[in-house]
Amino acid sequence: MKRISLLMLIILVAAALAAPAAATTAASGISADEALRLLKEGNARYVDGQLRHPRQDRVRRALTAAQGQHPLATVLTCSDSRVPAEIIFDQGIGDLFVVRVAGNVAATDEIGSMEYAVDHLAVPLVVVLGHSQCGAVTAVVDDAKLSPNLADLVAPIKPAVEKAREANPQAAKEVLLQAAITDNVWQAIDDMLRLSPIIREKVRDGQAKVVGALYDLDSGQVQWLGPHPDQEKLVGGKKGAGKTGKKGKKPKKSEEQ
Ligand SMILES: [Zn+2]
């Protein structure tokens, strides 16, 4: 019995290998724009309730186990259980290199994971995906009392909340929260580019693209924000790849993370 199923699997894998490449979209050599297009299409299917659940069968599992992974994108997003990356982009096994952490912060572990994806797996697209009603950002906006571990975790969100507060001094909490969630996406990209010479170089050389995005928990829609507004400055050609004005090149807070 066992032997038969193994034989079946070998046949399935052989058939998949012989099949036209169109069946498996995620592959090395794909461009960032193409990867972005695939994510947009997948999210549109998800929003419309037309999920295809592609590449989630045992052939794909066997193929990726045998051949290794060639994901089309790395996605840094929140651990929130309502933001499951593969589902909202309608992707399959081996398609997305997902880094999830409360508040989608980019500290050492997250940046290291994304460096691995960009450098070792040649992933062309990096997406930082924030989401509506984010509890981690809300905690910072509310200045909530947190355990030491949680306080450390959300520390990189603070500059984003400060920025949102400065820009929206009289705003209602919901408006401030939304602005902080967006600024937190930019903050994560800022931290990533500033602290990762490898990702900076890949972006500068046009081998990788880093974009921000926001996920709406209610509609399921992903709003694409594009590259960081200061990307050129952040990846810069010169040493320092400077950071946003006032704090100088390297804010200590993030660096210590
Ligand atoms: Zn969240």
Residues whose N, C-alpha, C, O or C-beta is under 5 A from the ligand:
A	BS01	ZN	C78 D80 G103 C134 G135 A136
